[in-house]
Amino acid sequence: MSSPVILAIDQGTTSSRAVVYDAKTFAVLGVAQQEIEQHYPQDGWVEHEPEDIWYSVARTVREALAKSGRDATTIAAIGITNQRETVVAWDRASGRPVHRAIVWQDRRTTDFCRTNAADQPMLAVKTGLVLDPYFSGTKLRWLLERTPLLKVVADRGELAVGTVDSFLMWRLTGGAAHATDATNASRTLLFNIHTMQWDDELLRYFGVPRAALPEVKPSVAEFGVTKGLDFLPDGVPIRGIAGDQQAALFGQGCFAPGEAKCTYGTGAFYLLHTGDTAVSSKHKLLTTVAAMTDAKPKYALEGAVFVAGAAVQWLRDGLHLFKSSEDVEQLAKASNPAEPVLFVPGFVGLGAPHWVPEARGVIFGLTRATTAADLGRAALEGVAFQVADLIDAANLDLASGGRQPPESSLRVDGGMARNDWFLQCQADALGRAVARAAHSESTALGAAFLAAVGAGLADESALGALVSAATRFEPKLPAPDRERKLVAWRKAVRAVIGFYSVGG
């Protein structure tokens, strides 16, 4: 009889991935990935077709299982991880989406957020978040206000809304389960991270009926079982769910306070585990829920950079500077360090620690000598500098609370983490070592870890022993040069904010 496997479904912003892991060693047995189309109906608007998301998940699960050589009956449990703040609404009776998914990068609610900025303190106390178009609650408010009939059917309990994980849960269980986990719920502006429940005051504020929302469970729970699918048998248990960044934190083995990671995908996301303490940020970071293996709340500080890998994608698809994203590494190596190019990639606004949704991307320092190589280098440096700003803000938050900043290396993963030049640049920008995970896709691994815990096949101690760093990058840039670069970068960011801010 074949040994059990864990199936991880990783539904991201630009693609869906399915990974089959050995349930004991977590060796990858089969993996499949499919890109999904992005839709940009207006400037600052970003959407997905929910059916495209669903079909990509179904296809990648089939392919990953086929590549693994294992039968679907050997799946001990399924773990799901997903792009977090993206929202989907669908009819409960038919299961059909009633609107395109509104993606986390979408900026259409900027005016609402600016108009109601005075309510920020109340929202932050309950949610740990800022009032920004990034978060789900603003998107759901827009959708329900724009289409009054949806509000009526939502009030009657005939409409289901939620983040992408809850949509996949509904489809995987044949409509039997409308559920999410606390990490995803904590990204909605509708969830009180202290009571760990949907908050009635927040629901009234955003006009979202409780009847439309999913049940919230810990990240490890009995979410439901598969039913009525043509690519998986009935009865396969779904035991783990976490938003992509919390899944990556778990997949990196960051289970204890003070442990931190950064994931480089479409955006870049820094999470610092703070244990059972919800640290309130004084430097515009987010307080969020970390993956929970039981009902006891866990928390993290988070900084979000909206554009990371997306900047490389723009150089590839928008400017056609190279054919493959991996080519940017060689391009950056060929750059002339003397060319004074700085790239602030604020295509969809600036996230933490600035929160300027009106901002757009700006390139400084162009000369007649500027080449494609210099643009490639500036794009990678822009991501590294943004992450340095996040970590500086987190360290200030820790210091203000009497806590010591982490001294260990920063654990990193994601697509850009395969770029050695970039990780050396990141270590130089931080003045701190960077350790690349042996598994570059810690998001899917984290979902698998959570499912394994839920299936009783592992615990945190055993999982921690499986996590190791593949490569370590030590900072090489002298401290004065690092400071000079950061001063120029922050001057450029201030210029962007000044240009795009309301009244600027």
N, C-alpha and C positions, 0 to 999 in steps of 0.2 A: 504493500500500500504506500502511495506517495506521501511524503511528509507534508504538513500543512503549510500554506502560504498566506501572506497578507496582501490584499489589493489596496493600493493607494490611488485615489482619484485626486489629481491636482489641477483644478480649474483656474487658470490665470487670465491675465488681462489680454494677452496676445495669442495664447494657445491653451489647449487642454492636454494633459499628460496622464497616462495611466502607467503605474509601475507595479510589477509583481515581485514581492520579496520573499525569500525564505524566512519562515516564521521564527527560526532559531538564530541564524547568523545574520540575517538581514542583507544577505547578498542579493544583488539584483538579478532576477531570473528572466525578466522580460520587461521591455519598456516601449511605449509608443507615444507619439506626440503629433498634434495637428493644430495648425494655426487657425484662428478665427478672425473673421473680417471685422474691422473697425468702421463705424459709420460716424461721419462728422456733418450733421445737417446744418449747423450754423457755427460761426466762430465760437470756440469755447465749449461746444456741445460734443459729447462723446457717447455713443450708444452701441449696443450689441443686439443682435437678434437672439432671443432666448432659445429658439429652436436650433440655431446654429450651435449654441453652447451644448445643448442636449445631444445633438447628433455627433458632435465631436467627442463627447464623453463616451457615448455608446461605441463609436468606432475605435477609439483608442483602447478601451477595455478589451474589446475583441482581439485587437492586434497584439496587445501586451500578453494576454493569455496564450495566444497562438505561439508567440515567440518564446514564452517560458516553457512550453512543452507540458504544462500542467493542465489538468482538467479543472473546470470551474468548481467542481464538487470538493476540491481540496482547499478552497478558500476558507480560512478560519474566521476571518473578519475583514470588514472594509473600513478604511479610514478616508475621510474627505477633508480636503483643504481648498481654499478658494480665495479669489480676489474679494476683498472684504466689503467695502462700502457700496459696491454696485448693488442696485435694487431691481427686483423683478416683481411684477404683479400679474396674477393669473386667476382665471375663473375656477372656482372650486369644483363645479359640476363637470366641466369639460377638461380641465387641466390646461387649457390654452392660454398663453400670455395675452394680455389686453394692451400691451404697449411694449416697445423695445426696452431692454434693460438700460437703465441710466447708469453710466460707468462712474467709478470713483473719481476719475479725472475731470468729470463734467463741471462746468462753471456756470450753468444757467441760473443758479440761485444766488448769484453774487449780490444783486440789488437787495434782495430780502435780508441777507446777512448784514450788509452795510446799514440798512435802515434800522435794524434791530440790534445793533452792536451794544447798546446799553444793557441788554439782557445777558451779556456774556458771563458776568459773575455768577448768576443763578444757575446757568447751564453748566459752568465749569465745576461748581461744587458737587453737583449730582452726577455728572457724566465723566469728568476729567478731561473733557474735550473743549475745543473752541467752536464758536459759531462760524462755520465755514462751509462753502458748497461741497467740500470733500465728503461730508458725512451724510448718511442715508436719510436722516429725518428731514433735511431740507429738500431732498429730491422727492420723497414721498408726499410732502406737503404740496410741492409744485404739481405733481401728477394728479393728486386728488382735487386740488383747486381748479386745475385746468379742465378737468373732465368731471363736472358735478355728478353725472350719473354713476361714475365709479365710487364717489363718496357715498352715495345712497346704497349701492350694493355692498360696499365695505361695511357700512353700519349694520346691514342685515346679516353679515357673516357669510355672504356669498362670494366675496373676493378674498384671495390670499395674497399677502405681500411678504417680502423678506429678502434677505441677501441670497447670493447665488447658492450657498450650501443648502438653504431651506428649499429652494426650487429643485435642486438635484435630489434632495431627500424625498420630496413629494413624488417625483417621477420614479425614483428607484423603488419606492414602496407601493407603487400603484395608487397613490393618493391616501394611503392609510396613515401617514405621519406628516404633520406640519410642525417641524421642530428645527431648532438651531442650537448653537452652544453659546456660552457666556462671552467668549472672545469676540464672536461676530456681533452679538447683541450689544456689546460695549462700544461698537463703532457707529451706532445709529443716532445718537443724541436723544434716544427714547428710553434708555436703560439706566437705572440707578446702580452704579458700580459698588455702592456700599450695602444696599439692601439686596442686590442681585436680582432685581425684578424690573419689569416694565413699570414706568413711573406715570401715574395718572396725571400729574401736573404737566409733565413733558408731553404726554399724548395729547392733552388739550391744547398745549401751546402750538404743536405742529399739526393738529387736526387729523391725527391718525387713530382710527378706531382700534381698540384692543382686540376686537373680534377678528381682525384681519391678520394679526401677528402670530408668529409661531410660538410654540412652547419653548422655553429656555432651559437647557440642561447643562451640567458640567461638560467639559470637553471629552471626558470618558463617561459613557452612559449607554444604556440600551435604547438607541434611537429608533430602531425599527428593523425590519427584514425585507429583503428584496421580494417583489411580487409582480408577476405579469410581464416579465421582460423576455426578449428574444435573444439576449446575449449573456444572461446570468440566470441560474436556476432560482426557483422560489426558496425563501428561507435563509439566504445568506445574511448573517447579522451585520449591521452597521454599528460599530462600537466606538468610533472616534471621530470627532469633528473639531477643527480649529481654523480660524482665519489664517491666511498664508504666513503672515509674519510671526504670529504666536506659534504656529506649527514649526517654522524654521528655528525659533528659539528653543523649542523642545527637541527638535531634531539635532541641534548643535550640542545637546546635553546641558543646556543652561537651566538647571533646575533650582539653583540656589541664589539667594540675594547676592548682588555684585557681579554676577556673570552676565556677559553681554555679547551680542552678535550684530552684524550688519549684513543684510541680504541685498544684493544688487540684481534687480530684475528690470521691469519697465521703469520703476522708481527705485529709490534706495531707502531702506528702512532700518534704523538703529533701535534696538530694544535692549534695555537694561533691567534685569530681573530685580525686583525689590521685595520679594517674599510676600508675607501677609500684610505688608504695609503699603497703602495707597499713597505714594509720595506726591504731594501737590507741587506742580512745577511753578516756579516764579520766573522762568525764562522761556516761556511759550512752548514748552514741550507738552506732550499728552500723557495723562495717566490712564493706563488701559489695563484690562484684565489679561493676565497670562493664562496659558493652558492649565486647566484644573483636572486632576485625576480623581478628585472626589468633590464633595460639596464645599470644602474649605476654600475660600477665595484666595487667589494668587494675583499679584499685580506686577506691572512693569512701567517704566518710563519709556516713552517712544518719541523719536523724531522721524519725520517723513519728508523725503525729498521726492517730489512728484516726477521728475525727469532724470533718469540715469541711463539705463540701456536704451530708452527712447531717444536720447540724443544721438547715440551711435546709429540707431535705426534711421533717424532723419538724415544723417550724413550719407547713409547707404541708399535709402529710397527717395529722399527729397533732392539731394545734391548729386547723387550717383557717383560718389567719390571712390567707391569700391563695391565689389559684388557680394562679399560675405562679411558679416559683422566681425568675424575673427580677424579680418584684414586690417582693422583699425590699429592693432598692436604694432604691426610693421610700419604703418603710416606714422604713428606717434614717434617711433624710434628714429625715423628719418627727419623729424622736425628740427628746425634750427632753434635752439634754446634762447637765442638772442631776440627772436621775433616776439614782440610784446603783445601777443594775442591773449585775450581773456574772453571766455564764453560763459555767460550766465544763462543756463538753459531753462528759462522760465516759460516754456511754451504754454503751460496751462496754469500759470500763476506760481508764486513762491509758497512753499509749505513752511514747516518749522525751520528756524525759530522766528520767521518773519510774518507769515500769514497775510500775503498780499495777493488775493485771487485775480486782481486786474493785471498783474505783471505779465510780460511776455518775454521771449528770449531776446538777448542782446549780445552782440559780439563787439568787443572793444579792441582797439589797437591794430586795425587793419592797415597794412602798408602795401606798396607795389611789390614788395618782396614776399608777401604772405603766400604760402602754398597750401595745397590740400593737406599736406603733412602737418602743418601748423594748426589747421582747424581740427584735425583729429586729435592732436595733443591737447589743444585747448578744451575740447569736449570732455576728455578723460580727466583733465585737471579740474574742470568745473564740478564734476561729480565728487571728486576727492575733497575739494575745498568745502563743498556743501556738507559732506559728512563730518568733516572736521568741526564745522560750526555747530552741528548737532551734538557732538560729543563734548565740546567745550560747554555748551549750555547744560548738558546733563551733569557734568562735573561740578558746575556752579550750584545746581540744585542740591546735589549730594552734600557739598560743603556747607551750604546754608542750613542744612538739617543736621550738621554735625557728623556726617558720614564721610568715609574715605572714598575717593574715586578709585575705580579699579586700576590695579597696577599690572594685571596680566595682559597678555596680548589680546587684540580684538579678533574674535572669531568671525570669519566671513564666508559667504557662500553665494550662489546664484550665477547667472550667465557671465557677468563681467568679472567674476572672481577667477575665471579661467585665464584671464589676461595678466601675465606676469608683470608687464610694464606698468599696468594700471595699479596693481597691488603694491608695487614698489613706490609708486607715486602716492598712494594712500598712506603707506607707512611714513613717508617723508612729510606729508601734510600733517600727520598726527604727532610725529615725534615719538611714535610708539609702535611696537611690533604688531604685525598683522599675521594671523594664522589661518590659512585656507583649509577648509574641512576636506577630509578624504572623500566624502560624498558632496559633490558640488551642489546637488539639488537637495538641500536640507529640508525644504518645504514638504516634499513628498515623503521623505524619510520620517519627518515629525508626525505626519498623519498616520504612517504605518506604525510608529512607536505607540501612539495613542490607541490605535485599534488593538495592538498586541496587549497593552495593559488592560483594555476593556475585555479582551477575550481570555484573560488570566494566563497569558503566555509569557509575560515579562513584568518586571517592576523597574522603577527608576534606577536602582542600584545596578541591575544587570544591563540596562540600556546605556548608562553612563560609561560602562567599561567598553562598549562597542564604538564609542565616539573618539576619533583621533584626528589630529591635524596632519595633513599631507605635506604642506610646505609652509615655512615661516619666512616672513620678509621683515628684516630689521631696517630701521630708518638709517639712511646714509647722508641725508641733506644736513649740513651744519645748521645749528639753531638760528643764527642770524639770517641765513638765506630763507629758512622756513618762515620766519617772522616777516621778512620783507615780502614774500609771496602772499602771505595771508593778509597783510595790510593792503596790498594792491587789490586783492580779491574783494575784501570787505568794502573798499572804496567803490568798486564797480557795482556791488550789490546795492549800496546806498544810492548810487546814481539811478539804478533801475527802479528802485522803490520810489525815489523822488519823482521820476518821470511819469510813472504809471499810477501813483496814488491819487485818490480822488482829491481834486483841488490842487494837484501838483502841477 
